Amino acid sequence: MTNDAKCDGQHWGGHPAFPIEAAGPAVECPNCRGQHLFATFPGKFCAFIFVCLITLSAGAQSGLLFITNNGSITITGCSYNPVLSGLVTIPDAINSLPVTTIGVNAFSGQSFITAITIPDSVTNIQYSAFAQCGALTNVVMGNGVTSIGQLAFSFCGKMTSITLGTNVISIGASAFEYCTSLTSVTIPASVTNIWGSAFEDCTDLTGAYFLGNAPTAGSALFAYCSNTTAYYLPGTTGWVATLGGSPTEVVGPLLITMQPTNLLVLAGISADFGVSLNSAYFVYQWQFNGTNILNATKATYAIPSVTTNNAGFFSVIATNSAGSVTSSNAALNVVLSPQSRTNYATSTAIFNVAAFGPEALNYQWQKNGAKLANGGNISGATNGTLMISNITDADAAIYSAVVIDADSELATSNATLTVNDSLFIATQPLSQTAGVGSNVTFSATAYGSQPLVFQWFLNNSPVGPPTSGTNVSFYILTNVQTNESGNYRVQLFNGQGSLMSSNAVLTVIVFPPSITVQPQSQSFLQGSSASFTLSVSGTPPLQYQWLFNGTDISGETNASCIIPAVFAGNAGNYSVVVTNSAGSVTSSNAVLSVIVPPELGLQFLANYPLLNLNGMPGNNFLVQYSTNLAGTNWITLLLLTNLQTSPYEFLDPAGNDQPARFYRAVMQ
């Protein structure tokens, strides 16, 4: 609360225009009964400023100092508190009382505040409330604020953004003076009065955007703001050629007169996008692949040194008080140049140019500045990968690529191919283990100037004739035997000298037999043919001996055992012993089951049919009869499950005195 004191009759309504000069004795507050300070000010202004020194818990916890006044809270100051560092959010209530006022000098000179949020409950921001907050960059003001006092945000040199509440009516003198980083400000339609010098010395301010009719404004509103224009909307009234010393201009619908263009750049080079519009803007927001880019809010966007992560689409949204417009997408394609390399003669040299981005690109490789074409030892002349096969000294040169998009082309940096004519073995011969009688191939791949001559050796003795004409040599052994075991290597010769490969050891052994597929159990109808087979690995020759129930079968010495016609006596276990010079192996048993069809015998006993069933015990049988062989109506006479003994004798109790009766037995 504030009381005026008598001096020379001039007062500032409790809002001193100058800093406190001296503090007098403490007096008792009639509102909270706490102790307060009496303050005097230099010049002609004076006032009693009652600042409650007794703070309540809610304020103390947030670092805020405040007073209560007619059932509401006025924020009067703050003490440094880590909770307040950086972003400060003013509470809308303390101890259930609304916060309505930010008091005189409440946050003045507080260097720890970078951003401030003011709630809708606040209606009044008083004199110098946030003056000289040197780190303050952003202010968001609630829609309850109606009055912004003199010098309220003055000398906040780093402030780049201020969002005014939609119900502000009055902006005090010098309210934003020396906010030198502020580039634009939007004035709500509710504002009717802006006191002089409100934006004085806002040197970076280019646009003040008014959403309503022309306010009453002081003549020095934009003093020393040489680049500021006051923009207003069509249909609003009261506007003349200037406002507060700056020119005015009506804002029309935004149109982009120059779109950002596609860029094709080498990695590590800068990339710059720009856009031109037909009218003044409020703010630019650049986007990468549809997502806002932090702090990219100017007419241009620059990437000092592009990487492949920057490849994609860039666009910008331009917004002013008349609306917004979005540019077309501009593609950024980033190219990685090919790298220099050294290759041995006769090898294949590969150069790559890697391009990252959303556009389809074309390529043209060059050798010493001349275009290359596919053919001979050249392939990929118009692709991202260039291949030069079987290179010679004639291929040593400077290579580069021209990368082409729909709008432009870009030459990569140069890559040098150096050809080394000395001998180099790229693929050494490999050691092997082979079985007697198998075939073995040794190979070696070498590079160097042609002609290349290969000579193979076994245990230091030459084997086979020298070979030439290619950079790959083979030495082949057929039907290899144990006396061919040893160390194999190859010696190379060309005009640069000779080079010996490493040793490849050939071990020739007899592999014992191993059964990879066992003979399988089978069931056959009596009289049909049966056979057993298996698969075996091992060094030939292999000998076979088939066994029946553990006893050799005479003459069965092949890889398969064949029985031309099986009978009951052939049922049993079959196996085979496979042998070579390294050992033998016996297969598992394969069971042969012989299926014997059932037989029926017929006699008569006291004029009744007496039947005898001969069948395989342990099986199920069905005995049926019919009165007509030409028909299909067979009637079940007897069902036997798990036949125990054979033959099985039984009567047909209904078969006497029948003119004709036919019987059959079925094994199930």
GIVEN-V440194 format. One record per backbone hydrogen bond with DSSP energy under -0.5 kcal/mol. NH is the residue of the N-H (numbers start at 0). CO is the residue of the C=O. If there is no record, write none. Layout:
NH & CO
NH & CO
This chain:
2 & 47
14 & 11
15 & 13
20 & 39
21 & 39
23 & 37
26 & 35
28 & 33
32 & 28
35 & 26
37 & 24
38 & 36
39 & 21
40 & 44
41 & 18
44 & 41
46 & 38
47 & 2
48 & 46
49 & 0
49 & 47
50 & 48
51 & 49
52 & 34
54 & 52
59 & 55
60 & 56
61 & 57
62 & 58
62 & 59
63 & 58
64 & 76
66 & 73
68 & 71
71 & 68
72 & 97
73 & 66
74 & 100
75 & 64
76 & 64
78 & 62
83 & 80
84 & 80
84 & 81
85 & 111
86 & 84
87 & 114
89 & 87
89 & 116
93 & 96
96 & 93
97 & 70
98 & 91
99 & 72
99 & 97
100 & 72
101 & 123
102 & 74
102 & 100
104 & 126
105 & 102
106 & 128
108 & 130
109 & 106
110 & 108
112 & 109
113 & 85
114 & 85
115 & 137
116 & 87
117 & 139
121 & 118
122 & 99
123 & 99
124 & 146
125 & 101
125 & 123
127 & 149
128 & 125
129 & 151
130 & 127
131 & 153
132 & 129
133 & 131
135 & 132
136 & 113
137 & 113
138 & 160
139 & 115
140 & 138
140 & 162
141 & 117
144 & 141
145 & 122
146 & 122
147 & 169
148 & 124
148 & 146
150 & 172
151 & 148
152 & 174
153 & 150
154 & 176
155 & 152
156 & 154
158 & 155
159 & 136
160 & 136
162 & 138
163 & 161
167 & 164
168 & 145
169 & 145
170 & 192
171 & 147
173 & 195
174 & 171
175 & 197
176 & 173
177 & 199
178 & 175
179 & 177
181 & 178
182 & 159
184 & 206
186 & 184
186 & 208
187 & 185
190 & 187
191 & 168
192 & 168
193 & 215
194 & 170
197 & 194
198 & 220
199 & 196
200 & 222
201 & 198
202 & 200
204 & 201
205 & 182
206 & 182
207 & 228
208 & 184
208 & 206
209 & 207
209 & 230
210 & 186
210 & 208
213 & 236
215 & 191
216 & 214
217 & 193
220 & 217
221 & 243
222 & 219
224 & 221
225 & 223
227 & 224
228 & 205
229 & 246
230 & 207
230 & 228
231 & 248
232 & 209
233 & 250
235 & 232
242 & 245
245 & 242
246 & 227
247 & 240
248 & 229
250 & 231
251 & 249
256 & 254
256 & 275
257 & 275
262 & 330
264 & 332
266 & 334
267 & 305
268 & 265
270 & 302
272 & 300
274 & 298
275 & 257
277 & 254
281 & 318
282 & 318
283 & 296
284 & 316
285 & 295
286 & 314
287 & 290
288 & 286
288 & 312
290 & 287
292 & 285
293 & 291
295 & 292
296 & 294
300 & 272
302 & 270
303 & 301
305 & 268
309 & 306
310 & 307
311 & 331
313 & 329
314 & 286
316 & 284
317 & 315
317 & 324
318 & 282
319 & 322
322 & 319
324 & 317
326 & 315
329 & 313
331 & 311
332 & 262
332 & 330
333 & 331
333 & 355
334 & 264
335 & 353
336 & 334
340 & 415
342 & 417
344 & 419
345 & 390
346 & 343
348 & 346
348 & 387
350 & 385
352 & 383
353 & 335
355 & 333
361 & 403
362 & 381
363 & 401
364 & 380
365 & 399
366 & 369
367 & 365
367 & 397
369 & 366
371 & 364
374 & 377
377 & 374
378 & 386
382 & 379
385 & 350
386 & 378
387 & 348
388 & 376
388 & 386
389 & 345
390 & 346
394 & 391
395 & 392
396 & 416
398 & 396
398 & 414
399 & 365
401 & 363
402 & 400
402 & 409
403 & 361
404 & 407
409 & 402
411 & 400
414 & 398
416 & 396
417 & 340
417 & 415
419 & 342
419 & 417
420 & 418
423 & 446
425 & 423
425 & 444
426 & 444
431 & 504
433 & 506
435 & 508
436 & 479
437 & 434
439 & 476
441 & 474
443 & 472
444 & 426
445 & 470
446 & 423
447 & 344
448 & 420
452 & 492
453 & 466
454 & 490
455 & 462
456 & 488
457 & 460
458 & 486
460 & 457
462 & 455
466 & 453
468 & 451
472 & 443
474 & 441
476 & 439
479 & 437
483 & 480
484 & 481
485 & 505
487 & 485
487 & 503
488 & 456
490 & 454
491 & 498
492 & 452
493 & 496
496 & 493
498 & 491
500 & 489
503 & 487
505 & 485
506 & 431
506 & 504
507 & 505
508 & 433
508 & 506
510 & 508
513 & 536
515 & 513
515 & 534
516 & 534
521 & 590
523 & 592
525 & 594
526 & 565
527 & 524
529 & 562
531 & 560
533 & 558
534 & 516
536 & 513
538 & 510
542 & 578
543 & 556
544 & 576
545 & 555
546 & 574
547 & 550
548 & 546
548 & 572
550 & 547
552 & 545
553 & 551
555 & 552
556 & 554
560 & 531
562 & 529
563 & 561
565 & 527
569 & 566
570 & 567
571 & 591
573 & 589
574 & 546
576 & 544
577 & 584
578 & 542
579 & 582
582 & 579
584 & 577
586 & 575
589 & 573
591 & 571
592 & 521
592 & 590
594 & 523
594 & 592
595 & 593
596 & 594
598 & 613
600 & 611
602 & 609
604 & 607
607 & 604
608 & 651
609 & 602
610 & 608
610 & 649
611 & 600
612 & 647
613 & 598
613 & 611
614 & 612
616 & 614
617 & 642
618 & 615
620 & 639
621 & 665
622 & 637
623 & 663
624 & 634
625 & 661
630 & 627
633 & 631
634 & 624
636 & 622
637 & 622
639 & 620
642 & 618
646 & 612
647 & 612
649 & 610
651 & 608
652 & 650
654 & 651
657 & 654
661 & 625
663 & 623
665 & 621
667 & 619
667 & 665
